Amino acid sequence: MHLTHIHTHYLKFKIQIGIPFWVGGPEMSPGRSALLTSLNVVIPPSTLFH
């Protein structure tokens, strides 16, 4: 498994749903944080690593 492949997969995923999936931190709004949390429940990160 190559890191670039993972990054490309995340980038495609980010483009598909239109939000910066892996961006976090203090600047993250509560709404986005909640959305990412719900996305992690619906779409576990492990499903992105094929």
Residue pairs with C-beta under 8 A, 6 or more apart in sequence:
1 49
6 48
6 49
9 48
9 49
9 50
10 21
10 22
10 48
13 21
13 48
14 20
14 21
14 22
17 39
19 32
19 35
19 36
21 36
21 39
24 33
24 36
28 36
